[in-house]
Amino acid sequence: MGMRAMVLERVAPPEELPLAASRRPEPAPSAGEVAIAVEACAVCRTDLHILEGEVPARLPVVPGHQAAGKIVALGSGVGGFAPGDSVGVGWMASTCGVCRFCRSGRENLCERATFTGRDRDGGYAATIVARAEWIYRLPAGFSALEAAPLLCAGIIGYRSLRLSGIQPGGRLGLFGFGASAHLAIQAALHWRCEVFVFTREEHHRRLAVEMGATWAGGGEDDPGAALDAAVTFAPAGELVPVALSRLDRGGVLAINAIHMSAIPSFPYELLYGERRVVPPASRSAPKPRSFRSKKRTRLSCVSSAGESAERPSWRSADPCHPEPLALPVIPSEARDLLLLLRVAASRSGQAPRWDLLSFSLRGADRSSLFARRRPSGFLARRRLRRRRWRVGGLGMTAP
């Protein structure tokens, strides 16, 4: 009989229903892979781009890159996981590990990266196979249905917030209010930001205000305040000059889109005054093979994907978790997910059931420098100073 799956064999508008229900052989994990019984898979705008041919993909393919479920089989060489573990699978499926981007901790820019639901079959199926080093172990207390939207919409939305440079208490503009934006606003409100939402749909405006937005209106409406930072979520190029016109001097516009229509020309004055445009590229460093909860330490500081350690600490402005955090240098995408899980728990009125997650890493990751035998003498002191600078810049204390 095989497993059930939704297969894309041709690109076409969604009205033509190009996704077709199909029966496929149950996939078996190869070396270094795990098989996961999918319990939930969230829908992403990128799935529609792939369906319509705006983002190229190998066909036929099973879309879906926000899948969560339980491990049912392990390939050879996989450690740290066991059948029954709750895990999630995100957009990035693998990187080469040897290019200049991977070796410098910028795996999200790897030119030979592969992606779930585009280059390999994704989560619109009963079972998905993924590389063990690219899955998340989900903390206890979150169902697959709750965790799945965080695996892309949540992570990339939070990443865009950090790349925008918004500071706690600042004025933030969100252009578009779909899946990613309605998660990002929760993180921004957690930082006590004033959030201004620009969206054409009236019901999205009502939802934004209900969630705590200071103001909600159309893209051409005047919010009555200059923005410190902004994020565009809609794949509409015409929003870029509109968003720039709302930025104060020195403001940053982060474009949260894997595909976008053409950006119209606009006067240089919209950029003058050290305004900047930053389009995030995919996600971040390799995910951990495993993470496990520790007691008596609360998560209070995270880092955005691709950021350098000289970013200022956000810990001191976090009213819920003011104490210092002891964390190793860990992949930043995982930290982004952890903050979103904590914010989701706090918004629901439930305390997180975990406090600090420690990571077991493998592959070409810069943190592996500190997992090797400690050198002695001058080199040891120099590495120690470098380690303190990297971690201290994130508001953390090196273990």
C-alpha positions as MATLAB code, in Angstrom:
seq = 'MGMRAMVLERVAPPEELPLAASRRPEPAPSAGEVAIAVEACAVCRTDLHILEGEVPARLPVVPGHQAAGKIVALGSGVGGFAPGDSVGVGWMASTCGVCRFCRSGRENLCERATFTGRDRDGGYAATIVARAEWIYRLPAGFSALEAAPLLCAGIIGYRSLRLSGIQPGGRLGLFGFGASAHLAIQAALHWRCEVFVFTREEHHRRLAVEMGATWAGGGEDDPGAALDAAVTFAPAGELVPVALSRLDRGGVLAINAIHMSAIPSFPYELLYGERRVVPPASRSAPKPRSFRSKKRTRLSCVSSAGESAERPSWRSADPCHPEPLALPVIPSEARDLLLLLRVAASRSGQAPRWDLLSFSLRGADRSSLFARRRPSGFLARRRLRRRRWRVGGLGMTAP';
ca = [
       0.000    0.000    0.000;
       2.747    2.468    0.912;
       2.298    5.799    2.664;
       0.006    8.668    1.752;
       1.606   11.830    0.380;
       0.711   15.007   -1.494;
       2.964   15.164   -4.552;
       3.716   18.132   -6.808;
       4.455   16.863  -10.326;
       3.946   20.101  -12.264;
       3.928   23.813  -11.474;
       0.610   25.587  -11.906;
      -1.605   28.171  -10.183;
      -3.209   26.821   -7.014;
      -6.638   27.071   -8.639;
      -5.620   24.201  -10.929;
      -4.898   21.978   -7.905;
      -1.463   20.734   -9.010;
      -0.920   18.890   -5.712;
      -2.138   15.321   -6.075;
      -2.783   12.700   -3.397;
      -0.616    9.679   -4.002;
       0.663    6.446   -2.493;
       4.429    6.155   -2.195;
       6.763    3.509   -0.801;
       7.547    4.080    2.874;
      10.958    5.831    2.941;
      13.798    4.169    4.840;
      16.556    6.260    6.455;
      20.070    5.981    5.047;
      23.241    6.438    7.071;
      23.026    9.578    9.197;
      19.284    9.972    8.639;
      16.117    9.465   10.663;
      12.574    8.595    9.596;
       9.833   10.646   11.244;
       6.102    9.913   11.409;
       4.589   13.315   10.605;
       1.932   14.496   13.059;
       1.649   18.072   11.728;
       3.106   20.096    8.863;
       2.466   23.837    8.628;
       1.892   25.579    5.304;
       4.379   28.280    4.256;
       4.210   30.946    1.572;
       7.340   29.327    0.104;
       5.252   26.225   -0.607;
       3.021   28.383   -2.826;
       6.070   29.875   -4.563;
       7.272   26.338   -5.334;
       3.809   25.285   -6.487;
       3.593   28.229   -8.889;
       7.159   27.853  -10.145;
       8.416   31.116   -8.670;
      10.970   29.158   -6.611;
      12.556   26.330   -8.678;
      12.335   22.795   -7.292;
      13.086   19.300   -8.503;
       9.903   17.601   -9.633;
       8.126   15.494   -8.610;
       8.517   16.544   -4.989;
       6.574   16.305   -1.741;
       6.386   19.916   -0.417;
       6.329   21.012    3.214;
       9.198   22.145    5.426;
       7.580   22.763    8.821;
       7.028   19.170    9.879;
       6.849   17.823   13.399;
       6.332   14.298   14.637;
       8.009   11.302   16.246;
      11.040    9.310   15.128;
      10.156    5.829   13.926;
      13.511    4.601   12.553;
      17.213    5.491   12.733;
      19.830    5.105   10.029;
      23.282    3.793   10.824;
      25.618    6.144   12.652;
      22.859    8.204   14.286;
      23.346    8.892   17.980;
      21.479   10.968   20.517;
      18.035   10.033   19.219;
      15.703    7.124   19.789;
      12.407    5.955   18.310;
       9.566    7.900   19.888;
      11.497   11.171   20.262;
       9.493   14.266   19.282;
      11.384   16.255   16.640;
      10.853   18.902   13.994;
      12.193   19.444   10.477;
      12.755   22.901    8.978;
      13.593   24.442    5.613;
      17.322   23.762    5.412;
      18.068   20.099    4.743;
      21.874   20.132    4.420;
      24.938   22.217    3.611;
      28.297   21.219    2.168;
      30.241   22.016    5.365;
      33.437   22.909    3.504;
      32.796   26.114    1.535;
      33.939   29.529    2.742;
      30.481   30.270    4.113;
      30.155   27.028    6.057;
      33.688   27.359    7.452;
      32.970   30.899    8.633;
      29.732   30.026   10.435;
      27.460   31.358    7.662;
      25.909   28.096    6.510;
      22.736   29.931    5.535;
      24.714   31.307    2.559;
      26.068   27.933    1.399;
      25.778   27.735   -2.380;
      25.352   23.951   -2.257;
      22.688   23.865    0.435;
      19.638   21.678   -0.060;
      16.159   22.432    1.224;
      13.289   20.389    2.576;
      10.281   20.241    0.286;
      12.294   21.634   -2.605;
      15.386   19.475   -3.141;
      14.211   16.529   -1.069;
      10.742   15.323   -0.095;
       9.089   17.248    2.704;
       6.345   16.949    5.271;
       3.158   16.694    3.207;
       3.328   12.947    3.789;
       2.842   10.353    6.486;
       6.618    9.912    6.872;
       9.597   12.156    6.186;
      13.306   11.307    6.164;
      15.807   13.962    7.253;
      19.472   14.285    8.143;
      19.911   13.764   11.876;
      22.054   16.886   12.299;
      19.299   19.038   10.776;
      16.377   18.179   13.040;
      15.198   19.662   16.316;
      14.314   17.688   19.383;
      11.154   19.425   20.565;
      10.886   20.312   24.268;
       8.252   18.588   26.342;
       5.019   20.509   26.641;
       4.634   21.478   22.967;
       2.542   19.380   20.638;
       3.497   18.877   17.002;
       0.586   21.105   16.003;
       1.890   23.954   18.166;
       5.550   23.559   17.202;
       5.211   23.129   13.428;
       4.553   26.832   12.547;
       7.625   27.871   14.536;
       9.961   25.776   12.371;
       9.963   28.319    9.535;
       7.427   31.120    9.990;
       8.543   31.593   13.574;
      12.273   31.266   13.024;
      12.538   33.471    9.934;
      10.208   36.055   11.461;
      12.346   36.276   14.562;
      15.510   36.305   12.477;
      14.148   39.259   10.525;
      13.450   41.107   13.756;
      17.047   40.691   14.855;
      18.456   41.702   11.477;
      16.280   44.816   11.587;
      18.195   45.881   14.686;
      15.036   46.740   16.622;
      15.820   47.499   20.241;
      13.572   46.865   23.239;
      11.024   49.651   23.477;
      11.580   50.785   19.879;
       8.995   51.526   17.196;
       8.649   48.594   14.793;
       6.698   48.402   11.540;
       5.369   45.095   10.170;
       4.265   45.201    6.531;
       1.956   42.248    5.951;
       0.400   40.214    8.724;
       0.399   36.549    7.811;
       1.795   33.471    9.523;
       5.292   34.811   10.169;
       4.274   38.323   11.195;
       1.691   37.214   13.734;
       4.427   35.191   15.473;
       7.016   37.970   15.175;
       4.709   40.486   16.832;
       4.637   38.322   19.949;
       8.429   38.463   20.261;
       8.394   42.237   19.644;
       5.716   42.785   22.283;
       7.744   40.621   24.651;
      10.498   43.246   24.224;
       7.964   46.023   24.963;
       8.195   47.427   21.432;
       5.551   49.686   19.913;
       4.330   47.721   16.882;
       2.713   49.353   13.842;
       1.088   46.907   11.411;
       0.471   47.707    7.748;
      -1.860   45.281    5.979;
      -4.609   45.545    3.388;
      -6.961   43.040    5.025;
      -9.356   44.480    7.597;
      -9.545   41.238    9.599;
      -5.734   41.186    9.812;
      -5.806   44.731   11.197;
      -8.303   43.702   13.862;
      -6.178   40.693   14.770;
      -3.056   42.865   15.049;
      -4.770   45.266   17.454;
      -6.187   42.360   19.458;
      -2.679   40.951   19.775;
      -1.319   44.231   21.092;
      -0.306   46.376   18.101;
      -0.174   50.107   18.817;
      -1.661   50.900   15.403;
      -2.908   49.033   12.346;
      -3.746   50.383    8.907;
      -3.097   50.144    5.183;
       0.275   50.369    3.483;
      -0.284   53.968    2.403;
      -1.740   55.115    5.724;
       0.275   57.362    8.044;
       0.864   55.822   11.487;
       1.817   59.205   12.897;
       5.301   58.132   14.017;
       8.667   57.448   12.384;
       9.774   53.824   12.704;
      13.084   52.672   14.169;
      12.940   49.448   12.155;
      10.598   47.595    9.833;
      10.059   44.143    8.351;
       8.177   43.390    5.141;
       6.509   39.980    5.002;
       4.435   40.274    1.832;
       6.273   39.291   -1.404;
       5.305   42.620   -2.990;
       8.206   44.745   -4.210;
       6.098   47.901   -4.205;
       6.077   47.777   -0.407;
       9.824   48.387   -0.169;
       9.768   52.137   -0.958;
       6.608   52.490    1.143;
       8.346   50.909    4.132;
      11.484   52.985    3.604;
       9.398   56.157    3.627;
       8.203   55.256    7.133;
      11.698   54.687    8.565;
      13.431   57.214   10.744;
      17.083   58.073   10.017;
      19.354   55.129   10.732;
      16.467   52.678   10.473;
      16.770   49.214    8.938;
      14.268   47.474    6.683;
      14.465   43.661    6.743;
      12.780   41.942    3.801;
      11.328   38.603    4.860;
      10.814   36.932    1.482;
      12.402   34.148   -0.553;
      10.747   35.553   -3.684;
       9.465   39.043   -4.423;
       7.967   40.952   -7.313;
      10.060   43.697   -8.890;
      10.959   46.620   -6.649;
      10.019   49.904   -8.363;
      12.513   52.732   -8.584;
      12.427   55.234   -5.746;
      14.197   58.503   -4.885;
      17.552   58.321   -3.181;
      16.179   60.415   -0.315;
      14.430   57.294    0.994;
      17.842   55.728    1.661;
      19.704   58.866    2.657;
      20.231   59.220    6.380;
      21.908   55.829    6.806;
      18.768   53.834    6.188;
      19.501   50.248    5.143;
      17.763   47.339    3.453;
      18.618   43.793    4.587;
      17.116   40.744    2.828;
      17.698   37.657    5.015;
      19.031   34.635    3.111;
      17.531   31.388    4.347;
      18.417   30.500    7.918;
      21.451   29.860   10.001;
      24.096   27.453   11.184;
      23.573   23.670   11.392;
      20.977   22.579   13.885;
      21.939   20.518   16.905;
      21.721   16.764   16.812;
      20.092   16.825   20.207;
      19.241   19.081   23.074;
      18.116   18.302   26.558;
      16.696   20.390   29.355;
      18.650   21.493   32.397;
      17.250   22.739   35.695;
      17.561   25.988   37.633;
      18.618   28.133   34.685;
      16.147   30.097   32.640;
      16.618   30.938   29.003;
      17.056   34.694   28.743;
      19.182   35.499   25.718;
      19.207   34.338   22.129;
      21.087   35.249   18.965;
      19.762   35.788   15.463;
      20.885   33.666   12.519;
      23.989   34.931   10.843;
      24.621   37.672   13.415;
      28.076   38.383   14.744;
      28.727   38.420   18.460;
      29.269   42.170   18.641;
      25.487   42.695   18.710;
      24.403   44.263   22.028;
      22.809   42.090   24.684;
      19.045   41.879   24.880;
      19.176   40.131   28.218;
      19.107   43.264   30.362;
      15.869   44.469   28.746;
      14.025   41.196   29.221;
      11.683   41.817   32.175;
      10.743   38.140   32.458;
      14.262   36.698   32.597;
      16.708   39.301   33.909;
      19.406   37.012   35.287;
      22.567   36.147   33.318;
      22.594   33.066   31.146;
      25.259   30.382   30.982;
      25.250   28.935   27.481;
      27.813   27.421   25.156;
      28.204   28.910   21.685;
      25.344   27.144   19.904;
      23.735   27.424   16.467;
      21.696   30.600   16.394;
      18.695   29.150   14.556;
      18.138   26.834   17.501;
      18.233   29.769   19.922;
      15.675   31.567   17.765;
      13.358   28.580   18.017;
      13.822   28.381   21.776;
      12.855   32.014   22.314;
       9.749   31.545   20.190;
       8.791   28.470   22.180;
       9.244   30.432   25.400;
       7.239   33.394   24.072;
       4.484   31.048   22.910;
       4.343   29.538   26.378;
       4.257   32.910   28.132;
       1.525   34.234   25.816;
      -0.621   31.195   26.606;
      -0.158   31.760   30.323;
       1.823   28.584   30.808;
       5.374   28.543   32.104;
       7.896   26.771   29.875;
       8.684   23.270   31.077;
      12.378   23.610   30.323;
      14.969   26.199   31.164;
      18.294   25.727   29.431;
      19.096   23.504   26.507;
      22.601   22.171   25.916;
      23.659   21.069   22.491;
      25.660   18.227   21.006;
      27.218   19.488   17.794;
      28.941   17.906   14.848;
      30.146   19.063   11.467;
      31.911   22.244   10.454;
      30.773   24.547   13.231;
      32.821   27.289   14.808;
      31.823   26.208   18.315;
      33.653   22.913   17.753;
      36.844   24.869   18.467;
      35.967   24.748   22.157;
      35.102   21.041   22.164;
      38.676   20.000   21.382;
      41.528   19.484   23.805;
      42.420   22.746   25.517;
      45.778   24.150   24.364;
      48.289   25.512   26.818;
      50.306   28.689   27.187;
      49.800   31.822   25.082;
      47.490   30.140   22.568;
      45.190   29.011   25.362;
      44.952   32.531   26.770;
      44.290   34.018   23.335;
      41.504   31.526   22.617;
      40.004   32.144   26.026;
      39.882   35.887   25.402;
      38.278   35.278   21.979;
      35.735   32.976   23.551;
      34.762   35.545   26.170;
      34.385   38.203   23.481;
      32.133   36.065   21.317;
      29.856   34.945   24.094;
      29.996   38.118   26.145;
      28.884   40.154   23.131;
      25.653   38.178   23.201;
      25.119   38.884   26.892;
      26.106   35.349   27.884;
      28.627   33.851   30.254;
      30.844   31.152   28.780;
      30.552   27.827   30.604;
];
